[in-house]
Amino acid sequence: MELKDQVINEIKKIYDPEIPVNIYELGLIYDVIVEKNHVKIKMTLTTPNCPVAESLPKEVKDSVMQVEGIDKVDLDLVWDPPWNKSMMSEAAKLELNL
């Protein structure tokens, strides 16, 4: 399995505490770039006032660091574009009956 796929699979294990869908399918991960053993992640949260604004980015970084072969993770928490329901995958929309 390609390293980027392993990273994405690890991210898919993380669920939003308020919505029963993983953060990848929710559309909170905007970009994952893997360069050798270095991962760059661009992500957002459902709102800037999200109760896990402090802990969720750290959880993502810590989880990705568990992937064998990854030595460094840079995570950029962005607010533009702002997250909205249209960013969810079809699977997430089905899970939430949207």
NORTA-V966989 format. One record per pair of residues at least 4 apart in sequence whose ideal C-beta (glycine too) atoms are under 6 Angstrom apart, sorted by sequence separation. I is the first residue (numbers start at 1). GAP is how many residues later the second one is. D is the distance in Angstrom with one decimal. If there is no record, write none. Layout:
i | gap | d
I | GAP | D
I | GAP | D
//
This chain:
i | gap | d
1 | 4 | 4.9
21 | 4 | 5.2
46 | 4 | 5.6
52 | 4 | 4.1
55 | 4 | 5.9
83 | 4 | 5.8
88 | 4 | 3.9
1 | 5 | 5.5
21 | 5 | 5.0
23 | 5 | 4.3
24 | 5 | 5.1
34 | 5 | 5.3
45 | 5 | 4.1
65 | 5 | 5.9
88 | 5 | 5.3
93 | 5 | 4.3
15 | 7 | 5.2
16 | 7 | 5.8
33 | 7 | 4.4
45 | 8 | 5.8
65 | 8 | 5.7
14 | 9 | 5.1
32 | 9 | 5.6
64 | 9 | 4.8
12 | 10 | 4.7
16 | 10 | 5.8
31 | 11 | 4.1
12 | 12 | 4.7
30 | 12 | 4.3
61 | 12 | 4.7
11 | 13 | 4.9
29 | 14 | 5.0
61 | 14 | 5.1
28 | 15 | 5.4
28 | 16 | 5.6
11 | 18 | 6.0
57 | 18 | 5.3
57 | 20 | 5.3
7 | 25 | 5.8
39 | 25 | 5.6
4 | 30 | 4.5
3 | 31 | 5.1
39 | 31 | 5.7
7 | 32 | 5.7
37 | 32 | 5.7
37 | 33 | 5.8
37 | 34 | 4.2
38 | 34 | 4.6
39 | 34 | 4.8
40 | 34 | 4.9
41 | 34 | 4.8
42 | 34 | 4.9
44 | 34 | 5.5
17 | 35 | 5.8
42 | 36 | 5.8
46 | 37 | 5.5
44 | 39 | 4.9
14 | 45 | 5.8
10 | 53 | 5.0
10 | 54 | 5.7
7 | 57 | 5.5
10 | 57 | 5.4
7 | 60 | 5.6
27 | 60 | 3.0
6 | 61 | 5.0
27 | 61 | 5.0
26 | 62 | 5.7
25 | 64 | 4.5
3 | 66 | 5.9
25 | 66 | 5.5
26 | 66 | 5.6
25 | 67 | 4.1
21 | 71 | 4.5
21 | 74 | 5.4
//
